[in-house]
């Protein structure tokens, strides 16, 4: 079982990450009723559509480092030389990925009229990636010093929320929303880089091509997995935007934001236990399997409670979040509510396969899931109109859970 010292660390990290999610998601959620009232549901949907495209580049820049680098930092937390090497390799690799992403974005935006008409919006939103590049969440998680993440994020998110109420006063001001968001993330990244140097003695220096290549190689399968996940999450929103108008995207975005906020709870649990379990596995501790089962039970039990609560109070929740009762968003929320159990299980199994050095399994699972998602998306849209996106996501998550269980229980050693 968990030792007292480890338990104190886990509890402390859970509290810190819980505060982090409050700052990162609850504070911006407060601005949603205001934004919908001021800029309207159509512009709100446009911002969600743009964010869905830009999220693809977040996957590229983040690569697989939030798992692989966290594991490396956790296993080398007492080796300053190795930590310096890890930090520099990851950040410099992210810079390269950022540059590549910028050129890909430009190519995509100016190749399609639907994107080109709002080209400034895409670039302003993309600048959030500068913050993603600089903010080493993986480092703070790896050394299990989550309070640094919390302090930095709270400052950033509070400034963003306040700036929305100060600078967004009419429908024409919608263009400033991504600017304010990007500036808050860039500030977050700059403060974290300063802390790395000041509090952890990280010295910044150029790394060799071999070090950068190793970082890319280590995260390759997780990157493929995360890209595939994007293809059956955010791409669905893009497709929704092509088949329907921005108002429909806005309806979906309101319901999705409610789900995403609640999904922060299992994410906190997963982020808290991942460094601890990775360390257990690395030291070949016999408690590894017992703790895996314990945390999995906790995850399912907790999210089952959330699912029932959201289902019974969906009307009130949408009214609070959007500032009014939106029937379409309420119906979508009641469909998506089942993902509150399914999505955390997917994240849990991803971490599990990484910990047992079977990242290839993650790639296989997600590629199968992508194929399933696109095989059901168009029929569901045809038969259920825009509500089909909700049924697509739920069925896809069920399929992914089944595939994960198949790989888990047949034994990963048999995976080719």
C-alpha positions in Angstrom: 0.0 0.0 0.0 1.0 3.7 -0.1 3.5 4.8 2.5 2.6 7.8 4.8 5.2 10.0 3.2 4.0 9.2 -0.3 0.4 9.6 0.7 1.1 13.2 2.0 2.8 14.0 -1.3 -0.1 12.6 -3.3 -2.7 14.5 -1.2 -0.7 17.7 -1.5 -0.3 17.3 -5.2 -4.0 16.5 -5.6 -5.0 19.7 -3.7 -2.6 21.8 -5.9 -3.8 20.3 -9.1 -7.4 20.8 -8.0 -6.7 24.5 -7.5 -5.0 24.5 -10.8 -8.1 23.2 -12.6 -10.3 25.8 -10.8 -8.0 28.5 -12.1 -7.6 27.0 -15.6 -11.2 26.1 -16.3 -13.6 27.4 -13.7 -12.4 31.1 -13.9 -12.7 31.2 -17.7 -16.1 29.4 -17.4 -17.3 32.4 -15.4 -16.8 34.6 -18.5 -18.9 32.4 -20.8 -22.4 33.9 -19.9 -20.9 37.4 -20.3 -19.3 36.5 -23.7 -22.5 35.0 -25.0 -24.5 38.0 -24.0 -22.0 40.5 -25.5 -20.7 38.9 -28.6 -23.6 36.4 -29.3 -23.7 32.7 -29.7 -22.6 32.9 -33.4 -19.3 34.6 -32.6 -18.9 32.4 -29.6 -19.2 29.4 -32.0 -16.7 31.0 -34.4 -14.1 31.3 -31.6 -14.8 27.6 -30.7 -14.4 26.6 -34.4 -11.0 28.4 -34.6 -9.8 27.0 -31.3 -10.6 23.5 -32.6 -8.2 23.9 -35.5 -5.5 25.5 -33.4 -5.8 22.7 -30.9 -4.2 20.4 -33.5 -1.0 22.5 -33.2 -1.0 22.2 -29.5 -0.9 18.5 -30.0 2.1 18.9 -32.2 4.0 21.2 -29.9 3.1 19.3 -26.7 4.1 16.1 -28.7 4.1 13.3 -26.1 6.2 15.2 -23.6 3.5 15.6 -20.9 3.8 11.8 -20.4 7.4 10.9 -21.5 9.1 13.9 -20.1 7.2 13.7 -16.8 8.3 10.1 -16.5 12.0 11.0 -17.3 12.0 13.9 -14.8 10.4 11.7 -12.1 13.0 9.0 -12.5 15.9 11.6 -12.5 14.7 14.1 -10.0 17.9 13.9 -7.9 20.2 14.2 -10.9 20.7 17.9 -11.8 22.8 17.3 -14.8 20.3 14.9 -16.3 17.4 17.3 -15.4 19.2 20.1 -17.3 19.6 17.8 -20.3 15.9 16.8 -20.2 14.6 20.3 -19.8 16.8 21.8 -22.6 16.1 19.0 -25.0 12.3 19.2 -24.5 12.1 23.0 -24.8 14.4 23.2 -27.8 12.4 20.4 -29.5 9.2 22.4 -28.8 10.7 25.5 -30.5 11.3 23.5 -33.6 7.8 22.1 -33.5 6.4 25.6 -33.0 8.1 26.9 -36.1 6.9 23.9 -38.2 3.3 24.4 -36.8 3.3 28.1 -37.7 4.1 27.3 -41.4 1.5 24.5 -41.5 -1.1 26.8 -40.0 -0.3 29.5 -42.6 -0.6 26.9 -45.4 -4.0 25.7 -44.2 -5.5 29.1 -43.4 -4.7 30.6 -46.8 -5.7 27.5 -48.8 -9.3 27.5 -47.7 -11.8 30.4 -48.0 -13.6 29.5 -44.8 -10.4 29.9 -42.9 -8.9 32.7 -44.9 -11.8 35.1 -44.2 -10.9 35.1 -40.5 -7.1 34.7 -40.9 -6.2 37.2 -38.1 -8.4 35.2 -35.6 -6.4 32.1 -36.3 -3.0 33.8 -35.8 -4.1 35.5 -32.6 -5.4 32.2 -31.3 -2.2 30.4 -32.3 -0.1 32.7 -30.2 -1.3 30.7 -27.2 1.2 28.1 -28.4 4.0 30.3 -27.2 2.8 29.7 -23.7 2.5 26.0 -24.3 6.0 26.0 -25.6 7.4 27.7 -22.5 5.3 26.3 -19.7 7.0 23.1 -18.4 4.0 21.4 -16.7 5.8 18.1 -17.3 8.8 19.2 -15.2 6.7 20.3 -12.2 4.7 17.2 -12.4 7.8 15.0 -12.6 9.4 16.5 -9.5 5.9 16.5 -7.8 6.0 20.2 -7.0 2.5 21.0 -8.3 2.1 24.2 -6.3 4.3 26.0 -8.8 1.8 25.1 -11.6 -1.0 26.4 -9.4 0.5 29.7 -8.5 1.5 30.5 -12.0 -1.8 29.4 -13.5 -4.0 31.3 -11.0 -2.2 34.6 -11.8 -2.6 34.0 -15.6 -6.2 32.9 -15.5 -7.4 35.6 -13.1 -5.8 38.3 -15.3 -7.5 36.7 -18.4 -10.9 36.6 -16.7 -10.6 40.2 -15.5 -9.4 41.4 -18.9 -12.5 39.9 -20.6 -14.9 42.0 -18.5 -12.7 45.1 -19.0 -12.0 45.0 -22.7 -14.9 43.0 -24.3 -17.8 45.4 -24.4 -19.4 44.9 -27.9 -19.8 42.2 -30.6 -16.9 43.8 -32.5 -14.6 43.1 -29.6 -14.7 39.3 -30.2 -11.4 39.5 -32.0 -9.7 40.5 -28.7 -10.7 37.4 -26.9 -7.9 35.2 -28.3 -5.5 38.0 -28.0 -6.2 38.3 -24.2 -6.0 34.6 -23.8 -2.7 34.3 -25.7 -1.1 37.1 -23.6 -2.1 35.4 -20.4 -0.5 32.1 -21.5 2.7 33.8 -22.7 3.0 35.5 -19.3 2.5 32.1 -17.7 5.3 30.6 -19.8 7.8 33.5 -19.1 7.2 33.3 -15.4 7.8 29.5 -15.3 11.1 29.8 -17.3 12.3 32.3 -14.7 11.4 29.8 -11.9 13.2 26.9 -13.6 16.4 28.9 -13.5 16.0 30.6 -10.1 14.6 27.7 -8.0 15.9 24.6 -9.7 19.2 25.8 -11.1 18.3 24.9 -14.7 20.9 26.3 -17.0 19.8 26.9 -20.6 22.1 25.8 -23.3 21.9 24.3 -26.8 21.5 20.5 -27.1 22.9 18.2 -29.7 20.8 16.9 -32.6 21.0 13.5 -31.0 19.4 14.7 -27.8 16.6 16.4 -29.8 16.1 13.3 -31.9 15.9 11.1 -28.8 13.2 13.4 -27.3 11.2 13.0 -30.5 11.8 9.3 -30.7 10.7 8.8 -27.0 7.5 10.7 -27.5 6.6 9.5 -31.0 4.0 6.9 -30.1 2.3 9.2 -27.6 2.3 12.0 -30.3 0.6 9.6 -32.8 -1.9 8.7 -30.1 -2.6 12.4 -29.2 -2.9 13.3 -32.9 -5.4 10.4 -33.4 -7.3 11.6 -30.3 -7.6 15.0 -31.9 -9.0 13.4 -35.1 -11.9 12.0 -33.1 -12.5 15.0 -30.9 -11.7 18.4 -32.3 -12.0 17.4 -35.9 -15.6 16.5 -35.2 -16.1 20.1 -34.3 -14.5 21.3 -37.5 -16.7 19.0 -39.5 -19.7 20.3 -37.6 -18.7 23.8 -38.6 -18.5 22.8 -42.3 -21.9 21.0 -42.3 -23.7 23.5 -40.1 -23.3 27.2 -39.1 -21.3 28.9 -36.3 -24.5 29.1 -34.2 -24.7 25.3 -34.1 -21.1 25.1 -33.2 -21.8 27.5 -30.4 -24.6 25.3 -29.0 -22.2 22.3 -29.0 -19.4 24.3 -27.5 -21.5 25.3 -24.5 -22.3 21.7 -23.7 -18.7 20.6 -24.4 -17.3 23.2 -22.0 -19.4 21.9 -19.2 -18.1 18.4 -19.8 -14.5 19.6 -20.1 -14.7 21.4 -16.8 -15.9 18.3 -15.0 -13.3 16.2 -16.8 -10.7 18.2 -15.0 -11.4 16.2 -11.8 -10.2 12.8 -13.2 -7.4 14.6 -15.0 -6.2 15.9 -11.6 -6.4 12.3 -10.3 -4.5 10.9 -13.2 -1.8 13.7 -13.1 -1.4 13.2 -9.4 -0.9 9.5 -9.4 1.1 9.2 -12.7 4.5 10.3 -11.3 4.0 8.1 -8.2 3.0 5.0 -10.2 5.7 5.6 -12.8 8.2 5.6 -9.9 6.7 2.4 -8.4 7.0 0.7 -11.8 10.5 1.9 -12.3 11.6 0.5 -8.9 9.7 -2.8 -9.6 7.6 -2.3 -6.5 5.1 -5.1 -5.8 2.4 -2.6 -4.9 2.1 -1.4 -8.5 -0.7 -3.7 -9.6 -2.7 -3.2 -6.4 -2.5 0.6 -6.7 -3.5 0.5 -10.3 -6.7 -1.4 -9.3 -7.4 1.0 -6.4 -7.1 4.2 -8.5 -9.1 2.7 -11.3 -12.0 1.9 -8.9 -11.8 5.4 -7.4 -12.0 6.9 -10.9 -15.0 5.0 -12.0 -16.9 5.5 -8.7 -16.3 9.3 -8.6 -17.2 9.9 -12.3 -20.3 7.8 -12.0 -21.6 10.2 -9.3 -20.8 13.2 -11.5 -22.6 11.6 -14.4 -25.9 11.2 -12.5 -25.7 14.7 -11.1 -25.1 16.3 -14.5 -27.9 14.3 -16.1 -30.5 15.3 -13.5 -29.5 19.0 -13.4 -28.5 19.5 -17.0 -31.1 22.3 -17.6 -30.0 24.3 -14.6 -26.3 23.8 -15.5 -26.7 25.1 -19.0 -28.7 28.0 -17.8 -25.9 28.9 -15.3 -23.1 28.5 -17.8 -24.7 30.2 -20.8 -26.8 32.8 -19.0 -30.0 31.3 -20.5 -31.7 28.0 -21.2 -30.5 26.7 -24.6 -32.5 23.6 -25.5 -30.0 22.4 -28.1 -27.1 22.6 -25.6 -29.2 20.8 -22.9 -29.9 17.9 -25.3 -26.3 17.7 -26.3 -25.1 17.8 -22.7 -27.4 14.8 -21.8 -25.8 12.8 -24.6 -22.2 13.8 -23.8 -22.7 13.2 -20.1 -21.7 9.5 -20.5 -18.2 10.6 -21.6 -17.6 11.7 -18.0 -16.9 8.0 -17.2 -15.5 6.9 -20.6 -12.9 9.6 -21.3 -11.1 9.4 -18.0 -10.7 5.6 -18.5 -9.1 6.2 -21.8 -6.6 8.6 -20.2 -5.9 6.1 -17.4 -5.1 3.3 -19.9 -2.9 5.5 -21.9 -0.8 6.3 -18.8 -0.8 2.6 -17.9 0.6 1.4 -21.2 3.3 4.1 -21.1 4.3 3.0 -17.6 4.8 -0.6 -18.7 6.7 0.6 -21.7 4.1 -0.4 -24.2 3.5 3.0 -25.9 2.9 1.1 -29.2 -0.3 -0.2 -27.7 -1.5 3.4 -27.2 -0.9 4.1 -30.9 -2.7 1.0 -32.0 -5.7 1.7 -29.8 -6.1 5.3 -31.0 -5.7 4.5 -34.6 -8.4 1.9 -34.4 -10.5 4.5 -32.5 -10.0 7.1 -35.3 -11.2 4.7 -37.9 -14.3 3.8 -35.9 -15.1 7.5 -35.3 -15.1 8.4 -39.0 -17.1 5.3 -39.8 -20.0 6.4 -37.6 -19.8 10.2 -37.8 -21.4 10.8 -41.1 -24.3 8.2 -40.6 -25.0 9.7 -37.2 -25.1 13.2 -38.6 -27.4 12.0 -41.4 -29.9 10.4 -39.0 -29.6 12.6 -35.9 -28.8 16.0 -37.4 -26.2 17.9 -35.4 -26.9 15.9 -32.3 -25.1 13.1 -34.2 -21.8 14.6 -33.0 -22.7 13.7 -29.5 -23.7 10.1 -30.3 -20.5 9.8 -32.3 -18.3 10.8 -29.4 -20.0 8.5 -26.9 -19.9 5.5 -29.2 -16.3 6.2 -30.1 -15.3 6.3 -26.4 -17.2 3.0 -25.7 -15.3 1.4 -28.6 -11.9 2.7 -27.3 -12.6 1.3 -23.8 -13.3 -2.1 -25.3 -10.1 -2.0 -27.3 -8.1 -0.9 -24.2 -9.6 -3.8 -22.2 -8.8 -6.3 -24.9 -5.1 -5.2 -24.9 -4.9 -5.0 -21.2 -6.3 -8.5 -20.4 -4.8 -10.5 -23.3 -1.4 -9.4 -22.1 0.7 -6.6 -23.7 3.6 -9.0 -24.3 1.5 -10.5 -27.2 1.2 -7.1 -28.9 3.2 -7.0 -32.1 
